[in-house]
Amino acid sequence: MDRRPGVSVRLKLTLSYAGFLMIAGVLLLGAVWVFLLRYVPDRAMLKNPDDRPDGVFPIRSVLLDVFAPRAAAVLVFLLFFGLLGGWILAGRMLAPLTRIADATRTATKGSLSHRIRLPGRKDEFRELADAFDAMLARLEAHVAEQQRFAANASHELRTPLAVSKALLDVARADPDQDPGEVIDRLHAVNTRAIDLTEALLLLSHADQRSFTRERVDLSLLAEEAIETLLPLAEKRGVTFETSGDITPTLGSHALLLQLTTNLVHNAIVHNVPEQGTVWVDTGARPDTVVLTVENTGEKLTPQQASTLTERFQRGTERVHTDHAGVGLGLAIVKTITHAHDGTLTLTPRPDGGIRITVELPAAASGAG
């Protein structure tokens, strides 16, 4: 935004300091006049020489003649002293703002690695500098994550497009090929591309927190997700065990349903081949509600579990089965959880599988 140049803050503070000093000086000299000089006689008085050996008694006119020039000199001195001292003091006081402004200009040029790191004890300027450093750190991490996400998304979207092009080229080169097979493969590739696009849009929607909050019961969402995914669980030989309480929270019904569905779907797909189990539990705490989904499956290390929420992170089963995802299931869960001011915890089970816990703020009684 272009603005017309104006008076600097340093000059304004300098003039303020000097003006305040001048006003204080005038008030002090006025007090001298009011409380001292006004009581001095304005005409000469005759005194007995025996009572006053020096024989001199001051009068008001004489004192004014002596006092006025010196008072004016004092005011001139106070003016120059106030301007000089105010300029120096304002410069020292505003030095942190100069560093913050320099860091801001550096950040606007695209360099987010710069930090102010203002030394000294805590005060308003240090709090501002520390908050700015924290903002730059979060912004740098967010930009880096978005860059990785864009690169991965481009790669993931390029793959189905390249496959579709190859299938069309083969069909064009071989007119005798069964068109039904080509159509089926194109349908599968196109479905995957649509799923990926919808997941990307959902991530963007959750990242921006552009949703209306309403009262939502996680236990009902868990029941809905289980009912929806029951055919898939039966096909893979997975059974459900559910328990829990009413768990009201405030958030987006659609996003929280997507979160619950992703967790249950992930627990079904990443399970043992036969006779697997998925446990779904909801619980209420004093200030939070908790959704826990755990499953049987292969053993995972804590390091492996910590990477599962990264975008486009896939396990081997997700890649090599007919239920291959787009690598965004748990990433979407993480984003939705954070968008609702919650916490997501992944803990490997000792016997294999993983326990995933989502903790969200509880809705106040009567909220809706």
C-alpha positions as CSV (number, residue, x, y, z in Angstrom):
1,M,0.0,0.0,0.0
2,D,1.5,3.3,-1.1
3,R,1.4,6.1,1.5
4,R,2.5,9.7,1.4
5,P,5.7,10.3,3.5
6,G,5.0,11.7,6.9
7,V,6.8,12.8,10.1
8,S,8.8,9.9,11.6
9,V,7.9,8.5,14.9
10,R,11.4,9.4,16.2
11,L,10.8,13.0,15.4
12,K,7.3,12.9,17.0
13,L,8.7,11.4,20.2
14,T,11.6,14.0,20.2
15,L,9.2,16.9,19.9
16,S,7.0,15.3,22.6
17,Y,9.9,14.9,25.0
18,A,11.1,18.5,24.3
19,G,7.5,19.9,24.6
20,F,7.0,18.1,27.9
21,L,10.3,19.4,29.2
22,M,9.4,23.0,28.2
23,I,6.0,22.7,29.8
24,A,7.6,21.4,33.0
25,G,10.1,24.3,32.9
26,V,7.3,26.9,32.4
27,L,5.3,25.4,35.3
28,L,8.3,25.5,37.5
29,L,9.1,29.1,36.7
30,G,5.4,29.9,37.1
31,A,5.5,28.3,40.6
32,V,8.4,30.5,41.5
33,W,6.4,33.6,40.4
34,V,3.2,32.6,42.2
35,F,4.8,31.5,45.4
36,L,7.8,33.8,45.7
37,L,7.9,36.9,43.5
38,R,4.3,37.9,44.0
39,Y,4.9,38.5,47.7
40,V,7.9,40.8,47.1
41,P,6.9,44.5,47.5
42,D,6.6,46.5,44.3
43,R,8.0,49.7,45.8
44,A,11.0,50.5,48.0
45,M,10.5,50.4,51.7
46,L,12.3,52.5,54.4
47,K,14.0,50.4,57.0
48,N,15.9,51.4,60.1
49,P,19.6,50.9,59.5
50,D,19.9,49.4,63.0
51,D,17.5,46.7,61.9
52,R,19.2,45.8,58.6
53,P,22.9,46.5,58.6
54,D,23.3,45.9,54.8
55,G,20.7,48.6,54.2
56,V,19.3,47.0,50.9
57,F,15.8,45.6,50.5
58,P,14.8,44.0,47.1
59,I,11.7,45.1,45.2
60,R,9.7,43.2,42.6
61,S,10.7,45.2,39.5
62,V,14.4,44.7,40.3
63,L,13.9,41.0,40.8
64,L,11.9,40.7,37.6
65,D,14.7,42.4,35.6
66,V,17.2,39.9,37.0
67,F,14.9,36.9,36.9
68,A,13.3,37.2,33.4
69,P,16.5,37.0,31.3
70,R,17.8,34.1,33.3
71,A,14.4,32.3,33.1
72,A,14.4,32.8,29.3
73,A,17.9,31.4,29.1
74,V,16.8,28.4,31.1
75,L,13.9,27.8,28.8
76,V,16.1,28.0,25.7
77,F,18.5,25.5,27.4
78,L,15.6,23.2,28.2
79,L,14.4,23.4,24.6
80,F,17.8,22.4,23.1
81,F,18.4,19.8,25.9
82,G,14.9,18.3,25.3
83,L,15.4,18.1,21.5
84,L,18.9,16.5,21.8
85,G,18.1,14.2,24.6
86,G,14.7,13.3,23.1
87,W,16.3,12.5,19.8
88,I,18.8,10.2,21.5
89,L,16.3,8.6,23.8
90,A,13.8,8.1,21.0
91,G,16.4,6.5,18.8
92,R,17.4,4.0,21.5
93,M,13.8,3.2,22.3
94,L,12.8,2.7,18.7
95,A,15.9,0.6,17.8
96,P,14.0,-2.7,18.3
97,L,11.3,-1.5,16.0
98,T,13.9,-0.8,13.3
99,R,15.1,-4.4,13.6
100,I,11.6,-5.7,13.4
101,A,10.8,-3.6,10.4
102,D,14.0,-4.8,8.7
103,A,13.1,-8.4,9.4
104,T,9.6,-7.7,8.0
105,R,11.0,-6.3,4.8
106,T,13.3,-9.3,4.5
107,A,10.3,-11.6,4.9
108,T,8.3,-9.8,2.3
109,K,11.0,-10.6,-0.2
110,G,10.6,-14.3,0.3
111,S,13.3,-15.0,2.9
112,L,11.6,-16.7,5.9
113,S,14.7,-18.0,7.5
114,H,15.7,-14.6,9.0
115,R,15.0,-14.2,12.8
116,I,15.1,-11.0,14.9
117,R,16.3,-12.7,18.1
118,L,16.1,-9.4,20.0
119,P,18.4,-9.5,23.1
120,G,17.5,-8.2,26.6
121,R,14.9,-8.8,29.2
122,K,11.3,-9.2,28.5
123,D,9.3,-6.1,27.6
124,E,6.7,-5.1,25.0
125,F,9.3,-4.9,22.2
126,R,10.8,-8.3,23.1
127,E,7.3,-9.8,23.2
128,L,6.6,-8.4,19.7
129,A,9.9,-9.6,18.4
130,D,9.5,-13.1,19.9
131,A,5.9,-13.3,18.5
132,F,7.2,-12.3,15.1
133,D,10.0,-14.9,15.2
134,A,7.4,-17.6,16.1
135,M,5.2,-16.5,13.3
136,L,8.1,-16.6,10.8
137,A,9.0,-20.1,12.0
138,R,5.4,-21.4,11.6
139,L,5.1,-19.7,8.2
140,E,8.4,-21.1,7.0
141,A,7.4,-24.6,8.1
142,H,4.0,-24.2,6.5
143,V,5.5,-22.9,3.2
144,A,7.9,-25.8,3.2
145,E,5.1,-28.3,3.8
146,Q,3.0,-26.7,1.1
147,Q,5.9,-26.9,-1.4
148,R,6.4,-30.6,-0.6
149,F,2.7,-31.1,-0.8
150,A,2.5,-29.4,-4.2
151,A,5.4,-31.4,-5.5
152,N,3.8,-34.7,-4.3
153,A,0.4,-33.8,-5.5
154,S,1.8,-33.0,-9.0
155,H,3.5,-36.3,-9.0
156,E,0.5,-38.2,-7.9
157,L,-1.8,-36.5,-10.4
158,R,0.7,-37.0,-13.2
159,T,0.7,-40.8,-12.7
160,P,-3.0,-41.5,-13.5
161,L,-2.9,-39.0,-16.4
162,A,0.2,-40.7,-17.8
163,V,-1.5,-44.1,-17.4
164,S,-4.7,-42.9,-19.2
165,K,-2.6,-41.5,-22.0
166,A,-0.7,-44.8,-22.4
167,L,-4.0,-46.8,-22.4
168,L,-5.4,-44.5,-25.1
169,D,-2.2,-44.8,-27.2
170,V,-2.3,-48.6,-26.9
171,A,-6.0,-48.7,-27.9
172,R,-5.4,-46.4,-30.9
173,A,-2.4,-48.5,-32.0
174,D,-4.2,-51.8,-31.6
175,P,-7.8,-51.5,-33.0
176,D,-8.4,-55.3,-32.3
177,Q,-7.9,-54.9,-28.5
178,D,-10.9,-55.6,-26.4
179,P,-12.4,-52.1,-25.7
180,G,-14.1,-53.3,-22.5
181,E,-10.8,-54.0,-20.9
182,V,-9.5,-50.6,-21.8
183,I,-12.6,-48.9,-20.5
184,D,-12.4,-50.8,-17.2
185,R,-8.7,-49.8,-16.7
186,L,-9.5,-46.2,-17.7
187,H,-12.4,-46.2,-15.2
188,A,-10.1,-47.4,-12.4
189,V,-7.5,-44.8,-13.2
190,N,-10.0,-42.1,-13.5
191,T,-11.6,-43.1,-10.2
192,R,-8.3,-42.9,-8.5
193,A,-7.6,-39.4,-10.0
194,I,-11.1,-38.2,-8.8
195,D,-10.4,-39.6,-5.3
196,L,-7.1,-37.8,-5.1
197,T,-8.6,-34.5,-6.3
198,E,-11.4,-34.7,-3.8
199,A,-8.9,-35.5,-1.0
200,L,-6.8,-32.5,-2.0
201,L,-9.9,-30.3,-1.9
202,L,-10.9,-31.7,1.5
203,L,-7.4,-31.0,2.8
204,S,-7.5,-27.4,1.5
205,H,-11.0,-26.9,3.1
206,A,-9.8,-28.2,6.4
207,D,-6.6,-26.2,6.4
208,Q,-8.5,-23.0,5.9
209,R,-10.9,-23.8,8.7
210,S,-13.7,-22.4,6.5
211,F,-16.5,-24.4,8.1
212,T,-19.4,-23.7,10.4
213,R,-19.1,-25.3,13.9
214,E,-22.1,-27.2,15.2
215,R,-22.7,-29.7,18.0
216,V,-21.6,-33.2,16.8
217,D,-21.6,-36.5,18.7
218,L,-18.5,-38.6,17.8
219,S,-20.1,-41.8,19.0
220,L,-22.9,-41.4,16.4
221,L,-20.3,-40.6,13.7
222,A,-18.4,-43.8,14.7
223,E,-21.6,-45.8,14.3
224,E,-22.3,-44.3,10.9
225,A,-18.7,-45.0,9.7
226,I,-18.9,-48.6,10.9
227,E,-22.2,-49.1,9.2
228,T,-20.9,-47.7,5.9
229,L,-17.7,-49.8,5.9
230,L,-19.2,-53.0,7.2
231,P,-19.4,-54.7,3.8
232,L,-15.6,-54.0,3.3
233,A,-14.9,-55.4,6.7
234,E,-16.9,-58.5,6.1
235,K,-15.2,-59.0,2.7
236,R,-11.8,-58.9,4.4
237,G,-12.8,-61.0,7.5
238,V,-12.5,-58.1,9.9
239,T,-14.8,-57.8,13.0
240,F,-15.7,-54.7,15.0
241,E,-15.8,-54.3,18.7
242,T,-17.3,-51.0,19.8
243,S,-17.8,-49.3,23.1
244,G,-18.1,-45.8,24.5
245,D,-20.1,-42.9,25.7
246,I,-21.8,-39.9,24.2
247,T,-19.0,-37.6,23.1
248,P,-20.3,-34.1,22.1
249,T,-17.9,-31.6,20.5
250,L,-18.2,-28.6,18.3
251,G,-17.1,-28.8,14.7
252,S,-18.0,-29.6,11.1
253,H,-20.3,-32.7,10.9
254,A,-19.0,-33.5,7.3
255,L,-15.3,-33.1,8.3
256,L,-15.5,-35.1,11.5
257,L,-17.5,-37.8,9.7
258,Q,-14.7,-37.9,7.1
259,L,-12.1,-38.2,9.9
260,T,-14.0,-41.1,11.6
261,T,-14.5,-42.8,8.3
262,N,-10.8,-42.5,7.3
263,L,-9.8,-44.0,10.7
264,V,-12.1,-46.9,10.4
265,H,-11.2,-47.5,6.8
266,N,-7.5,-47.4,7.6
267,A,-8.0,-49.9,10.4
268,I,-9.8,-52.3,8.1
269,V,-7.4,-52.1,5.2
270,H,-4.2,-52.3,7.3
271,N,-5.1,-55.4,9.2
272,V,-4.2,-59.0,9.2
273,P,-5.4,-61.0,6.2
274,E,-8.0,-63.0,8.1
275,Q,-9.8,-62.7,11.4
276,G,-8.7,-59.2,12.1
277,T,-10.3,-57.0,14.7
278,V,-11.0,-53.3,14.9
279,W,-11.8,-51.6,18.2
280,V,-13.7,-48.3,18.2
281,D,-14.2,-46.5,21.5
282,T,-15.5,-43.1,22.4
283,G,-15.1,-41.5,25.8
284,A,-15.7,-38.2,27.6
285,R,-13.3,-36.4,29.9
286,P,-13.8,-33.2,31.9
287,D,-12.8,-30.9,29.1
288,T,-12.3,-33.1,26.1
289,V,-13.9,-36.0,24.1
290,V,-11.8,-38.9,22.8
291,L,-12.2,-41.2,19.8
292,T,-9.9,-44.2,19.8
293,V,-9.6,-46.6,16.8
294,E,-7.1,-49.5,17.0
295,N,-6.6,-52.7,15.0
296,T,-4.7,-55.9,14.7
297,G,-2.0,-55.9,12.0
298,E,1.8,-56.0,11.5
299,K,4.1,-54.7,14.1
300,L,5.2,-51.1,13.8
301,T,8.0,-49.2,15.4
302,P,7.3,-45.7,16.9
303,Q,9.4,-44.2,14.1
304,Q,7.2,-45.9,11.4
305,A,4.0,-44.8,13.2
306,S,5.2,-41.2,13.3
307,T,5.4,-41.1,9.5
308,L,1.9,-42.4,8.8
309,T,0.3,-39.0,9.0
310,E,2.6,-37.5,6.4
311,R,0.9,-36.7,3.1
312,F,1.2,-39.3,0.4
313,Q,2.8,-41.7,2.8
314,R,1.8,-45.3,2.0
315,G,2.3,-48.7,3.5
316,T,3.1,-51.6,1.3
317,E,-0.4,-53.1,1.7
318,R,-2.0,-49.8,0.5
319,V,0.1,-49.9,-2.6
320,H,-0.3,-53.5,-3.6
321,T,-4.0,-54.2,-3.0
322,D,-7.1,-53.3,-4.8
323,H,-7.9,-50.9,-2.0
324,A,-5.0,-48.7,-2.8
325,G,-5.5,-45.2,-1.4
326,V,-4.1,-41.9,-2.4
327,G,-1.8,-41.6,0.5
328,L,-3.9,-38.9,2.2
329,G,-6.1,-40.8,4.6
330,L,-4.3,-40.1,7.9
331,A,-3.0,-36.8,6.6
332,I,-6.6,-35.7,6.3
333,V,-7.3,-37.0,9.8
334,K,-4.4,-35.0,11.1
335,T,-5.5,-31.8,9.3
336,I,-9.1,-32.1,10.4
337,T,-8.0,-32.8,14.0
338,H,-5.8,-29.7,14.1
339,A,-8.5,-27.6,12.4
340,H,-10.8,-28.5,15.4
341,D,-8.1,-27.6,17.9
342,G,-7.5,-31.3,18.8
343,T,-4.6,-33.6,19.2
344,L,-3.8,-36.8,17.2
345,T,-1.8,-39.6,18.8
346,L,-0.5,-42.8,17.0
347,T,0.8,-45.6,19.3
348,P,2.0,-49.0,18.0
349,R,0.3,-51.9,19.7
350,P,2.8,-54.5,21.2
351,D,1.0,-57.4,19.5
352,G,0.8,-55.6,16.1
353,G,-1.4,-53.0,14.7
354,I,-1.8,-49.4,15.9
355,R,-3.9,-47.4,18.3
356,I,-5.0,-43.9,17.0
357,T,-6.5,-41.5,19.4
358,V,-8.2,-38.2,18.5
359,E,-8.9,-35.8,21.4
360,L,-11.1,-32.8,20.7
361,P,-12.5,-30.0,23.0
362,A,-15.8,-31.0,24.5
363,A,-18.9,-29.1,23.8
364,A,-20.3,-27.1,26.7
365,S,-23.6,-28.2,28.1
366,G,-26.5,-26.7,26.1
367,A,-24.2,-25.6,23.2
368,G,-25.6,-26.1,19.8
